[in-house]
Amino acid sequence: MKGQKISTRLKSFIKNITCFILLVLFMMGSPCQTQEKTEISLVLEKYVKAEAEHDLFSGAILVAKNDEVIYQGAFGYGDKKNQIPNKIDTMFNVGSVGKTFTGVLIMQLVEKGKIKLADTLDKYLPDFPYPEKRKIQIRHLLNHTSGLGNYFSHKDYEAKIPYLRKIDDALKLVYDQKPLFEPGKKFRYSNSGMLVLGAVIEKVTGKSYREYLKKQLLDPIGMNDSGIFYPEDDAPHRAIGYSKKGDGGYTIETKNEFPAFSDGGLYSTVQDMLKYDRALRENRLLSEETKEIMFTVTPPAENYGLGWEKLVFKGDEYVGHVGGCPGFAADYKSFFKDQIMIIVLSNYTDGAGMVAAKVNHLLFGANEKNIPLATKYDFNFQKGRYLGEVKKDYRASIEYLDKNISGPDPHLPSLFGAARSRIFGNIEVEKAIELLRQYLALNPQASPNTQAAVWWLTGQGYEKLNKIQKARECYRKSLKISPDFQRAEKSLRQLTDKK
């Protein structure tokens, strides 16, 4: 009998503890979900940490899914001189990500009936000095089809940076630049257009853009560590912006930061940006119908709504914006279907893009083997590639890339890039052809497309040397390896036509 009582009590205890454990597991989520989050957090940590260890990234990152933070981290120093590390609550200049805030503020005024998207500029800024003011609509300003240019390119802009603190001051530079085309006919990214929207907001609300942004948007959703700050303002937890020099040193960019207005430049934290993203998803800033209008891409724009970029990655649409200025870079993406938000903020010029790209691929199921971890070569390679492919400064590009190709173990992408910059810059072309031979010898397992590209580039080199027959042979070899390689086909056809 006594043994039976013990057995009954034991069974009851086991039943109760089992129910308790099941309840806890239910509240926590399934074991598979918890394990998945742990694994992706470790993977993201590995990749972001590698970027930071090679001094390619300094800043903070936060990734959320279904409103839950699945990874966050901070790396590097917000103040190198005083060895103050970046933290999750460090404030960074988000650059043109600020344009999304202007988009939201305008659409809120649309909801209130104080502005119409079809309203023309002369209604709000009658002093605008060009007749296009009667054709430029609020919608045109929001989606960069207004015809206005970029006041950053004004000859007096850099000299005026320390003194630009009001939109009216910067507006004078916009008024000194004639519109470039008829409104609505072309898409051309325009900081001037976004600045003008700030002037419209000030006209309608009677408040400065800075004040209205804080009271209407930031404060209501608890973005307490965000706002417009200038170098002379007291702003705790604010990072200093840096540009890395080729010799390994740094340039402090405080004096070169673009003044913050409605076209961007506010400071924020990754945690505050999550609050912003949540408030948008939960329709606390705009209704679902208004958001749909704001996120809709209207031609001639191809991937831009009203203050927001809209693109597709791995089959999922996302909205957001990239931003940057001397010393800072930002990348904000909000995915619809997968309910993912990614925010990367960096106090390095161009410091966010590579981190954000790798995080995107890893989150959407890319095999880790196909996503390279950062290496000691990456800074010189990325800098050299940017200078060669974007800036077309081939000599500067070669200077960076050559640092990676000396010694017995040259960096293969830099080897190809150094040859490319030499050929396109018509600099040491014979050496470029030798570098391409070296590339093929060191990389015998290169894909057919890669081999075809090498032979095509070699043909380009021979054309520079006016060795047409050899160029023709290279193009034919390229097409034999990859019959659909269009560059080689076009180059061979052009040589045939010349003959």
N, C-alpha and C positions, 0 to 999 in steps of 0.2 A: 504493500500500500504506500509506504513511504517512498519507495523507489518510483512508483507511478506518479506521485505528486511532484517529485523532482523532475521526472521526464516531462510532465505536463508544463511545469514552470519553465523548463528549458526550451520547450517548443514555443511557448508563448513569448519568451524573451527573444528567441531567434526571429519569430514572426514580426515582433515589434521593431527590432533593430533593422530587419530587412525593409520594412515599410519606411522607416526613417531614412535609410540609405537611398531607397528609390525616390523618396520625396526630394532629398537633396540633389540627386542626379537630375531629376525633372526640373528643379529650379535653376540648376547650372546649365542645362542643355545636355544633349546626348554626348557620350564619351567620344564619338567620332568627331563631332563638331569641335569639342575642346582640343582634341588631338590635332585637328586640321589647323586651328588657329595657332597652336604652339609651333607646328612645323613651318607654317608660312612666316611667322614672326622670326624664327631662327634663320630662315633663308634670306629674308629681307635684311636682317641685321648683318648677316655675312657680307652681302653685297654693298650695303651703304657704308659699313665699317671699312671695307677695302678701299672705297673711293676716298674716305677721310684719311686713312693711313698713308695714302700716296698724295695727300694734300690736294686732291681734286675737288673735295667738297668740304665746306665749313658751313654749318647751319643746322636746321631742324627739319624733321619730316614727320608727318602723321598720316596714317592710312586707316580708314574706317570702312566697315561693311555693315549694312543694315543698322547704321547709327552706333555700332560698337567699335571702339578703337581696337584694331588688331595689331597695330605696330606704331610706336612713336619713339623717337630718339633725337638726341642733339649731339653735335660733334664740332670740334674745333674751338676757336676762341672768338668771342664777340669783341674782345679788346686784347690784341696780341701783346702790346707793350706791358700792360698790367696783368697779363695772364688770367683774364676773366673768361671762363669757358661759356660757350653757348649753352643755353638750357631750353627746356620746353616753353618757358614763358618769356624767352628773349624776343624782342621786337625787331623785325626786319622790314626794310623798305620793299613793298610788293610790286613796285613799278606799275605797269599797265593792267595788272589785275584790278587796280582801282577803277578801271573803266566799267567793270561789271557793277560796281556800287553806283556809279552815275546812271547806268542803265536802269537799275532798280529804282532810284530816286525819281527819274523821269517817268517811269511807268506807274509809280505811286501817284504822281500828279495827274497822270492820264486817268487813273481810276477815280480820282477825286473830281474830275471834270475841269481841272484848272489848265490843262494843256491837251491839245489834240496832236496826234502824230502828223497830221496833214497841215498843221499850222506852219506858215512861212516865217522866216527869220525876221522880216520887217515888223511883224507884230510885236516882237519882244525887244529887238535891238534896232530901232529906226536909224541909229547913227552908223550902222554898218555901211562902209563907203562904196559898195559896189552894187550895181543893179541886180545881181544874182540874188540879193536878199529877198526879192519878191518870188523867187523860185525855190530857194533852199528850204526844204521842209525839216521839221524835227526828226522825222524818220531818216532822212538823208544824213543828218549829223550823227545819228546813232549807229548807222551801218556803213559809214565811211564811203558814201556815194555823193557827198555834198559838193565835191570839187575843190574843197579847201585843202591846203597842203600841210606843212609841218613847220610850226613856228620855231622849232629847234634849229632849223636850217637858216634862220634869219641871221644876217651878218653881225648883228649886235647881241645875239642871244647869250653867248658864253660870257661876255663882259657884264651882262646884266644879271646873271644867275644869283649873285649874292644879294640883289636888291629886289628880286621878284617875290613878293609876299602876298599880293592881292591879284585876283583874276583880272581886274581892270588894268593892272600894270602889264600883264602878259598879253592882254587883248590888243594893246597897241601894236605889238609885233604881228599879230594876225591881220590887223587892219592895214598893215604895210605890205601885205603879200596878196597879189591879185589871184582870184580863183583860177584853177588850172583847167577846168572843163565844165560843161553844162551839168547841173545837178541831175543825178539819177542815171547818167549815161555810163559811168565807169565806177569800179571799186578801186579806191586808193586809200590805204591806211592813213588816217589823219588825226594827229594830236591836236591840230588847230580846231577841228570840228568838235572834238570832245571838250576842249577848253571853252568853246562858244556855248556848249550846253550848260556848263557851269555858270556862265553869265546869265543864261536864260533862267536857271533855277534861282539865282539871286534876285532876278527881276520879279519873278512870280511870288517868291516867298518873303521877300524883304529881309532875308538873312544872308550872311556870308555862306559860301559853300561849305567852309570848314565847320561853322556852327550848325548848319542845317543837317549835314552828314551825321554829326555827333548826336544831335537831339532826335532826329527822325529815324535813324537806322542803327547806329552803333549802340547807343544807350538802351533802347527798348529790348534788344536781344542779348544784352550783357557782354558786348564786346568792349570790356573795360580796359584792355591793353592795346587798343587800336585807335588810330586817329592821324591827323595831319600834324607833323612835327617838323620844325626846321632846325638847323645846326645850333642855333642860339637858344632853343627851347630846352627846358628841363624835362627829360624823358627817361625815367629809370628803366633798366633792362634793355636799353637800345643797343643794338650791335653797331660796330663801326664797319663800314664797307671797305673792301680791299680788292685790288687787282694784283695778280701775281706776275712778277717780272721774269724774264727769261733766265736771269742769273740766280733765281731762287728767292729774291727779295720781294717786298710788297710795296705797293703804292697805296697810301691812305687816300680815299676818294671823297672825304667829307665835303671838301670845297667844290667838288665837281658834280655832286648829286643834283639831279633835275629838281627844280622847285615843285612841290606837291600841289596839284590842283585837281580839277574834275577829270583830267586826262590820265591821272594816276599819281603814284608816289606816296600814298599813305603808308603808315607803319602798322604791322599787325603781327600776331603770333599764330603758330599752327593751331593752337587750341581755340583761339578766337575765330579762325577761319572755319573750323568745324562747327562752331555755333552759327556762323553765317550760312553754311551749307544746310544745316538742320532746319534753320528758320525758313529757308527757301523751300525745302522739301515739304515742310509741314504747313506751307501757305500762310505763314505768319507775317510775311513781308508783302506778298502779292497773291492774288487769287490764282487758281489753276488756269483759268481762261487767259488772264493777263500774262502769266508765265509762258503759255503756249505762243502768244503773239511775240513776246520778247525773244524766245528761242528760235523762232522761225526764220530760216534763211530766205532772203528775197533777192533774186537776180537784180543787178549784175554781180552782187556778192556771191561767192561760191561756198564759203564756210563761216559766214559771220551773220549773226542775228542782229539784235539791237543792244549793242554794248557787250555782247558775248560771242566768243568763238563757239562753233558747233561742228564737231567732227565725228568720225566713226573709227573705233579701234577694235579689232577682232570681232566685228559684227555688232558691237554695242555702241549706241550713240552716247556722246558725252558733251557737256557744255563746260565752259571754264575760260581760262585766259592764261597766257604766259606774260611775264613782265620782267623788266630789267632796267638798270641804269648803272652808271659807273659805281662799282663796288657791290652791287646786289643783283640777285636773280630770283625769280619765282615761277612756279609752275603749279597751277590749280586745275584739277579735273574732277568733274562730278558725273559719274556714269548712271544712266537711267535704269536699264534693265537689271544690271547686277548690283545696284544700290551701293556702289563703291565711291568713296571720295579720297582723293590723293592731294596732299598739299606739301610741296617742297619749297622751303625758303632758305636762301643762302646769302651770306655776306661776302661772297666772291663774285666778281663779274663773270657772267656765263656759268655760274656754279650749280645751277639746278637742273638743266636740261638732261644731262646724261643720267643722273640719278633717277629722275622721273621716268625716263625711257626704260631703264632696266626694271624699275618697280612695276611699270605697266605690263611688261612682258611676263614677269614672274607671277603676277597676280592672275593673269589670264592663261596660265597653264603651260608656259614655255618650258622646255627642258632646260635645266640648269646648264647642261653641257653646251648649249647653244648661246648662252649669255655669258660673255667673258667677264671674269673678275678684273677689277682694275689692277694695273701693273705699274712698275716704275717708268714705263715708256709712255704712258697715256697722256701726261700733260704735254710733252713735246709733240706727240702725234696729233692730238686734238688742236693744239695751237697752230701747228704747221698746216694741218688740213684746212682749218678755218681761213688762214691767211692766203692759202693757195686757191681754194675753191670759191670762197666768198669774196675776199678782198682783192684777189688777183695780184697780190703782192708776192710774186714768185721768189724773189731773192730772200725775203724775210721767211717765207715758208721753208725754203731749203735750209736756212740757218737752223731752224728748230728740228726739222726731220733728220738732218745729218747727225745730230747728237745721238740718235737712236740706232744708227746703222754702222757705227765703227765697232771694231772688235770681232771676236769669233762667233758671236751669237746675235746677229743683227735682228732688229724688230721688222718682221716681214711687211706689215702694212706701211711702215715708215719707208721701207725700201722702195715699195711701189710708189708711194706718195712723193718721195724725193725725185724719182725718175720722172713722174708726171709733171711736177713743177718745173723741172729743168726743160722738158720738151715744150710745154706750153709757154714758158717764159723765154724759149730760145737761148738757154744758158747751158753751156757744157753738155751739148746734146750727145756727143760721143760717150761721155761718162754715163749719161742717162741710159743709153742702150746697153752698156755694160752692167748697170745696176739691174736692169730687167732680165738679163741673162742669169745674173746671180740669183735673182728672185726665183726663177724657174728651177735652177739647180738645187736650191735649198728647200723648195716646196714641190716635190714631185707628185704629191697627192692632191694638188690643187684641183678644184672642180673644173669641168670643161668650160664653164662660163668665165671663170677666172683666167684660165689659160688663154682663152680667146681674147679677153681684154688685154692681156699682156702683149700678145702678138699684134693686136691692133695698135696699141700705144707705141710699140717698137716701129711699126709702119709709119706712124706719125713722126717719129724721130727721123727716120730715113727721108721722109718728105722735107723736113726742115733742112737736112743736109743736101737736098736736091738729088738724092739717090733713088730715083723713081722706080727702077726695076726691083730693087730690094724692098722698097715700100710695097710694091704690088705683090711680091712674094709673101710678105708678112700678112697682108690682108687676106690672101688666098688661104694661108695656113690657119688664120683665125676662123675663116668661114668653114674650113674643113673640120675643125674641132667643134664649132658651134654654128651650124648652117643658118640659124635664125638670128645671128648677132648683127643687128641692124647697122651699128656704127661701121663695122668692117665692110658691109655690103655697100653702104653709102660712100665710104672713102674710095673703095675700088671703082665704083661707078663714076665718081668724079674724076679719077685718074684716066679712066677710059674715055670720058667725054673730052678731056683736055687733049688727048692724043688725036 
